[in-house]
Amino acid sequence: MAVTQRSVENLEIFLTEFVERQIKMTKKWERYEEMDDKRWEATDFMETLEQIGSRQNSVVKVSFRERLGSLNMSKLASLGQGGLSPEPMWDNRIPEIRALKPALIRLFIQEYFNLMPELGKYNFAALDRSVETILKTGAKPLMCICFKPKALFPQIDQDVVEPNNWDEWKRLVFNLVKHYRDMGAGIRYWEISNEPDIGEDGGCPYRFQPERYVRYYRHTAEAILQADPNARVGGPALANVRSPILPKLLEECSRENVPIHFVSWHIYTSDPLKVQETIKYVKCLIEKCQMLKVETILDEWNMDLWNPPSDPRFQPCFIAETIWQMLDAGLDYSCYYHIRDYHVDYECFTKFMSPRGAAFMVRWWNRMPQHCGLFDFQNKVRPAYFAFKLLSRMNGQRLMLTSSHNSIHGLAVHDEQSQMFNLMLWNFSNEPVSVEIHLEGLPKDLFVRHIVLDAVSASDDENVRLKTEKLGTFQQGKHCFAITFEPYAVHFWSFE
């Protein structure tokens, strides 16, 4: 009987301790669920604890005293427009584009502009309209040469890449460049070809082998510089940066002293680190040709074209993160592709493309879902536009900013023209991140406006997309506060 009593007592003790442990675990679990709505699997428990710990330790520090030099965001946040129509495709959006302050806007000089209606005669009127549209924004055109006059290329074939008369070709290019020089357009950058490695699949009628591209480049660059010795020539605007065309071009220019002032290429990926990899690759090629001093221009980029993320918050944050990676890698210019999505006309492209090439253009632009444009087919503004709107405010003296979290990046500047400080931070991840923000060296009491980019709202009103969260004053010296960044959140603070 005594043994049985002790067994009962031991059982009661065990059950009491077990229940207490369960209550403690339940309370912990509830706290974890408050931090993240996601239901965690038991096998993910330790991983989740690590993530929680990293959130608690995430710190961003901004020093208002330490200046890193001038930041010209206008160069990295430049734009382009697809070669889809002879019409100025976004001329009713000039004020909106001017507000973004792009340094360059890339323009395809396609054959539909009909620059040489017949041998020895030139017509720049249609192209003038697109050039003038760009100039009205305050930007300068980056002119991409990708036309094929019928008088010089009577056969429609993407693999026929050399004119039947080089002298007439060079005369045409000379007169084109001279026309805009005489007009006072201030055009400096002339790009020779567009995606020559893939031809009609890139929307243009040339498909080059490396040797032929180098010969074409050499003749064309010579004509450009004869018309304007201050012009900057380059290319090849590759679809695939690892095409053998680029090393061949650099080697020939270095060995033969052929002028080249910039190299250009494209990439479409939803991974900003892959964008940075292309920059590093190009810079490595340039370093091998020690005699060359060239700029780097990534003049088409966006999310993956075939499988873009469906979360509407992704693209604005992707833009900010990609430009941050470009800046980190030392890129000189980038042109986001593109300003507006636009339907194409089959008959327009059959004048200089094969039926297959023209059909591809129609299928791609008239049937495929499109996500690239800052404005959609109906000219409706997308959330991506407002990412550029915030980035346009990041010109000035760059301030020291550090982050302890690999998904939280940002930029801070002192805008001397507006006499204010600006801070932009984002979370390029699909998980919320809690961050402590330490502002050090505030020079005086500053009025603060906190803005959050709302990519989900159904409204396109700028006051809704760039929603003011808080207003207040921060005291001189040091100020700390905590904030939780939702997935792909973009935040902005102005101090004045």
C-alpha positions in Angstrom: 0.0 0.0 0.0 2.9 2.4 0.8 4.6 1.5 -2.5 1.4 2.4 -4.4 1.0 5.7 -2.6 4.6 6.7 -3.5 3.9 5.7 -7.1 0.9 8.0 -7.2 2.9 10.8 -5.7 5.6 10.4 -8.2 3.1 10.3 -11.0 1.5 13.5 -9.8 4.9 15.2 -9.7 5.7 14.0 -13.2 2.3 15.2 -14.5 2.7 18.6 -12.9 6.1 19.2 -14.3 5.0 17.9 -17.7 2.0 20.3 -17.8 4.2 23.2 -16.7 6.7 22.5 -19.5 3.8 22.3 -22.0 2.4 25.6 -20.9 5.9 27.2 -21.3 6.3 25.7 -24.7 2.8 26.9 -25.7 3.5 30.4 -24.6 6.8 30.4 -26.6 5.0 29.0 -29.6 2.4 31.8 -29.4 5.1 34.4 -29.3 6.7 32.9 -32.4 3.3 32.9 -34.2 2.9 36.6 -33.3 6.2 37.4 -35.1 5.3 35.4 -38.1 1.8 34.2 -39.3 3.4 31.3 -41.0 2.8 27.8 -39.5 6.1 26.3 -38.8 6.8 22.6 -39.2 8.5 20.8 -36.3 11.5 20.1 -38.5 11.9 23.8 -39.2 11.9 24.8 -35.5 15.7 25.4 -35.1 15.9 27.2 -38.4 13.0 29.5 -37.4 14.7 30.3 -34.0 17.8 31.3 -35.9 15.8 33.6 -38.2 14.1 35.2 -35.1 17.5 35.8 -33.6 18.8 37.5 -36.7 15.7 39.7 -36.9 16.3 40.9 -33.3 19.9 41.7 -34.1 19.3 43.6 -37.4 20.7 47.1 -37.2 21.0 49.9 -39.8 23.3 52.7 -39.0 23.3 56.0 -40.8 26.0 58.7 -40.2 24.9 62.2 -41.1 28.5 63.3 -40.6 30.4 60.9 -42.9 30.2 61.8 -46.6 31.3 59.2 -49.2 31.2 61.5 -52.2 28.7 62.5 -54.8 26.0 60.1 -55.8 24.5 60.7 -59.3 21.5 58.4 -59.3 20.4 59.9 -62.6 23.0 57.8 -64.4 22.0 54.4 -62.8 18.3 55.2 -62.9 18.2 56.0 -66.6 15.6 54.5 -68.9 15.0 53.1 -72.4 12.1 52.4 -74.7 11.6 49.3 -76.8 12.0 49.6 -80.6 8.3 48.9 -81.3 6.9 51.8 -83.3 7.9 54.9 -85.3 5.4 56.8 -83.1 6.7 58.5 -79.9 5.2 55.8 -77.7 5.1 57.8 -74.4 5.0 61.4 -75.6 1.9 62.1 -73.3 4.0 61.0 -70.3 6.8 63.6 -70.7 6.1 65.3 -67.3 6.1 62.0 -65.5 9.4 60.9 -67.0 11.0 64.3 -66.4 10.1 63.9 -62.7 12.4 60.8 -62.6 15.4 62.8 -63.8 17.0 60.1 -66.0 20.4 61.1 -67.5 19.9 59.0 -70.6 16.9 57.5 -72.5 17.9 54.8 -74.9 16.2 55.0 -78.4 16.2 52.2 -81.0 16.9 53.7 -84.5 14.9 51.0 -86.3 14.3 50.7 -90.0 10.7 51.8 -89.6 12.0 55.4 -89.3 12.9 55.1 -93.0 16.0 57.2 -92.8 17.1 56.4 -96.4 14.0 56.1 -98.6 16.3 55.8 -101.6 20.0 55.8 -102.3 21.6 59.2 -101.4 18.4 60.7 -99.9 17.8 61.0 -96.2 14.7 61.6 -94.1 15.1 62.2 -90.4 11.6 63.7 -89.7 10.0 60.7 -88.1 13.1 60.1 -85.9 13.2 63.7 -84.9 9.8 63.3 -83.1 11.2 60.6 -80.8 14.4 62.5 -80.2 12.5 65.7 -79.3 10.3 63.7 -76.9 13.4 62.6 -75.0 14.9 66.0 -75.0 11.8 67.5 -73.4 12.4 65.3 -70.4 15.8 66.8 -69.7 17.5 63.6 -70.6 19.8 62.9 -73.6 19.2 60.1 -76.1 21.4 57.1 -76.2 21.1 56.3 -79.9 21.1 52.6 -80.8 21.9 52.0 -84.5 20.0 49.0 -85.7 18.4 50.0 -89.0 18.9 48.3 -92.4 17.9 50.5 -95.4 16.5 48.5 -98.3 18.8 50.4 -100.7 21.8 49.0 -98.9 20.3 45.7 -97.8 17.9 44.6 -100.6 17.7 41.0 -99.2 15.7 40.5 -96.0 18.0 38.1 -94.1 19.2 38.6 -90.5 22.5 36.9 -91.4 23.3 39.5 -94.1 24.9 42.0 -92.0 27.2 44.1 -94.3 25.8 46.7 -96.7 26.3 46.3 -100.5 28.1 49.6 -100.4 30.2 50.6 -97.4 30.8 54.1 -98.6 27.0 54.8 -98.8 26.5 53.2 -95.4 29.1 55.5 -93.9 27.7 58.5 -95.7 24.3 57.7 -94.2 25.6 57.3 -90.7 27.7 60.5 -91.1 24.6 62.5 -92.1 22.5 61.1 -89.3 25.0 62.1 -86.6 25.7 65.5 -88.3 21.9 66.2 -88.4 21.6 65.9 -84.6 24.8 67.7 -84.0 23.7 70.6 -86.1 20.3 70.5 -84.4 22.0 71.0 -81.0 20.6 67.9 -79.5 23.6 67.3 -77.4 23.7 63.6 -78.2 27.0 62.0 -77.0 26.3 58.2 -76.9 26.0 56.2 -80.1 25.6 52.5 -79.7 26.4 50.2 -82.6 23.7 47.4 -82.9 21.3 45.9 -80.6 21.5 42.2 -79.4 23.7 41.2 -82.5 24.2 37.8 -81.0 20.5 36.8 -81.4 19.2 38.8 -84.4 15.5 38.9 -85.0 14.8 37.2 -81.6 16.0 40.4 -80.1 13.7 42.6 -82.2 16.4 43.8 -84.7 17.4 42.5 -88.2 21.1 41.8 -87.6 22.7 38.5 -86.4 26.4 38.7 -86.4 29.4 36.5 -86.1 32.2 38.1 -84.0 34.5 38.9 -87.0 31.7 40.5 -89.0 30.5 42.5 -86.0 34.0 43.9 -85.5 34.2 45.0 -89.2 30.7 46.6 -89.0 31.6 48.3 -85.8 34.8 49.7 -87.2 33.1 51.2 -90.3 30.2 52.7 -88.3 32.3 54.1 -85.5 34.5 55.8 -88.1 31.6 57.5 -89.7 30.1 58.6 -86.3 33.4 60.2 -85.2 33.9 62.0 -88.5 30.6 63.7 -88.0 31.1 64.4 -84.3 34.6 64.0 -82.9 33.2 64.4 -79.4 30.8 61.5 -79.7 31.2 58.4 -77.6 30.9 55.2 -79.5 30.4 51.6 -78.3 28.4 48.5 -78.1 27.6 45.7 -78.7 24.4 45.7 -76.6 24.5 41.9 -76.2 21.6 39.7 -75.2 24.0 37.3 -73.7 27.0 39.0 -72.0 29.2 35.9 -72.5 28.8 36.0 -76.3 32.2 35.7 -78.0 31.4 39.0 -79.8 32.4 41.1 -76.7 36.0 39.7 -76.1 36.6 39.8 -79.9 35.6 43.5 -80.1 37.7 44.5 -77.1 40.7 42.6 -78.4 40.5 44.2 -81.8 39.9 47.7 -80.5 42.9 47.3 -78.1 45.2 45.8 -80.7 44.2 48.0 -83.7 43.6 51.2 -81.7 39.9 51.3 -82.8 37.9 53.9 -80.8 35.6 52.5 -78.2 34.3 54.5 -75.3 31.8 52.2 -73.7 30.6 48.6 -73.7 27.0 47.6 -73.3 24.9 44.5 -72.6 21.5 43.3 -71.3 20.1 40.9 -68.7 16.7 39.9 -67.6 16.7 38.1 -64.3 14.8 38.3 -61.0 18.1 37.9 -59.1 20.0 41.2 -58.6 23.2 39.3 -57.7 23.2 37.8 -61.2 23.1 41.4 -62.6 26.1 42.2 -60.5 27.9 39.1 -61.8 27.6 40.4 -65.4 29.2 43.7 -64.4 32.1 42.0 -62.8 32.5 39.8 -65.8 32.6 42.8 -68.2 35.0 44.7 -66.0 37.3 41.6 -66.0 37.3 41.5 -69.8 38.1 45.2 -69.9 41.0 44.9 -67.5 42.6 42.3 -69.8 42.8 45.0 -72.4 44.9 47.5 -70.4 45.0 50.1 -73.2 41.2 50.5 -73.1 39.5 53.1 -70.9 35.8 52.5 -71.4 32.5 53.0 -69.5 30.1 50.2 -68.7 26.4 50.6 -69.7 23.8 48.0 -68.9 21.1 49.4 -71.1 18.4 46.8 -70.9 17.4 45.1 -67.6 14.3 43.9 -65.8 12.8 40.9 -64.1 12.8 37.4 -65.7 10.8 37.8 -68.9 9.4 34.3 -69.0 8.6 33.8 -65.3 8.4 37.1 -63.5 7.3 37.0 -59.8 3.6 37.6 -59.4 3.8 39.4 -56.0 3.1 43.1 -57.0 5.5 44.2 -54.2 8.5 42.5 -55.8 9.2 44.7 -58.8 9.6 48.0 -57.0 11.9 46.5 -54.4 13.8 44.6 -57.2 14.5 47.9 -58.9 15.9 49.4 -55.7 18.0 46.3 -54.9 19.3 45.9 -58.5 20.4 49.5 -58.7 22.1 49.1 -55.3 24.0 46.1 -56.6 25.0 48.0 -59.7 26.3 50.9 -57.6 28.2 48.4 -55.5 29.8 46.9 -58.6 30.9 50.2 -60.1 28.6 50.3 -63.1 28.6 53.7 -64.9 25.1 53.8 -66.5 22.0 51.6 -66.6 18.9 52.0 -68.7 15.8 50.2 -67.3 13.8 48.5 -70.0 11.4 50.2 -70.5 9.1 53.2 -70.3 5.9 51.8 -71.8 4.5 48.5 -73.1 3.3 48.9 -76.7 1.6 46.7 -79.3 3.4 46.2 -82.6 2.2 46.2 -86.2 3.0 43.1 -88.2 3.1 44.9 -91.5 5.5 47.5 -90.1 8.1 44.8 -89.2 7.7 42.7 -92.4 9.3 45.5 -94.3 12.7 44.6 -92.8 12.3 41.3 -91.0 11.5 37.8 -92.2 7.9 36.5 -91.7 9.2 34.4 -88.8 10.8 37.5 -87.2 7.8 39.7 -87.6 5.5 36.9 -86.3 7.7 36.6 -83.2 7.4 40.3 -82.5 3.6 40.1 -82.8 3.4 37.0 -80.5 5.6 38.5 -77.9 4.2 42.0 -77.8 0.6 41.5 -78.7 -0.2 38.1 -77.1 2.3 37.6 -74.2 1.7 39.1 -70.7 4.0 42.1 -70.3 5.4 43.4 -67.1 8.3 45.6 -68.1 6.8 49.0 -68.7 6.6 51.8 -66.1 3.3 52.3 -68.0 1.2 49.4 -69.3 -0.5 49.0 -72.7 -3.3 51.2 -71.6 -0.8 53.9 -70.4 -1.6 53.2 -66.7 1.2 53.8 -64.3 2.7 50.7 -62.6 4.1 50.6 -59.0 7.6 50.3 -60.5 7.4 54.0 -61.5 7.2 55.0 -57.9 10.4 53.1 -57.1 12.1 55.3 -59.6 10.4 58.3 -58.2 11.9 57.7 -54.8 15.3 56.9 -56.3 15.2 60.2 -58.2 15.5 61.9 -54.8 18.8 60.1 -54.0 21.1 62.6 -55.7 23.6 64.4 -53.7 26.4 63.7 -51.2 26.2 60.0 -50.2 26.2 59.3 -46.5 27.7 56.3 -44.7 25.1 53.6 -44.3 25.6 50.1 -42.9 23.3 47.2 -42.5 23.8 44.0 -40.5 21.1 42.1 -42.4 21.8 40.8 -45.9 18.2 41.5 -47.1 18.1 45.1 -45.8 19.9 47.6 -48.0 19.6 51.3 -48.6 21.0 54.6 -49.5 21.2 57.9 -47.7 22.1 61.3 -49.2 22.4 65.0 -48.4 20.5 66.8 -51.2 22.3 70.1 -51.3 19.9 71.6 -53.8 16.8 70.9 -51.8 18.7 71.4 -48.5 17.4 68.1 -47.0 18.6 64.6 -46.1 17.0 61.6 -47.7 17.1 57.9 -46.5 15.7 55.0 -48.5 15.6 51.4 -47.1 14.1 48.2 -48.4 13.7 44.5 -47.6 14.5 42.3 -50.6 13.2 39.1 -49.2 9.9 37.2 -48.8 10.1 37.3 -44.9 9.4 40.3 -42.6 12.5 41.7 -40.9 12.6 43.7 -37.7 15.3 46.4 -37.8 16.7 48.9 -35.4 17.7 52.2 -37.2 20.4 54.3 -35.6 20.7 57.8 -37.0 24.0 59.4 -35.8 25.1 63.0 -36.1 21.9 64.7 -36.9 23.2 68.3 -37.4 20.1 70.0 -35.8 16.5 69.3 -35.0 14.9 68.0 -38.2 11.3 67.6 -39.4 10.9 64.0 -40.6 8.4 62.6 -43.1 8.2 58.8 -43.4 6.8 57.4 -46.6 6.0 53.7 -47.5 5.6 52.6 -51.1 2.3 50.8 -51.4 2.4 48.5 -54.4 -0.8 46.6 -53.5 -3.4 49.4 -53.5 -5.8 49.6 -56.4 -5.3 53.3 -56.6 -2.6 54.9 -58.8 -2.8 58.2 -56.9 0.8 59.2 -56.0 -0.4 60.1 -52.5 -1.7 56.5 -52.1 1.3 54.8 -53.7 3.8 56.9 -51.7 1.8 56.9 -48.5 2.9 59.2 -45.7 3.0 57.0 -42.5 4.4 59.5 -39.9 5.4 63.1 -39.4 7.5 64.3 -36.6 10.7 65.9 -35.4 14.0 64.3 -34.5 16.3 66.1 -32.1 19.9 67.0 -32.9 22.4 64.3 -32.2 21.5 60.7 -32.2 18.1 59.1 -32.7 17.1 55.4 -32.7 13.9 53.7 -33.6 12.6 50.2 -34.5 10.6 49.2 -37.5 9.4 46.0 -39.1 9.9 45.7 -42.9 7.3 43.6 -44.5 8.4 41.4 -47.5 9.7 43.5 -50.4 8.8 46.7 -48.4 10.3 50.0 -49.6 10.5 52.8 -47.0 11.7 56.4 -47.4 12.4 59.2 -44.9 13.1 62.9 -45.6 14.7 65.2 -43.1 14.5 68.9 -43.3 
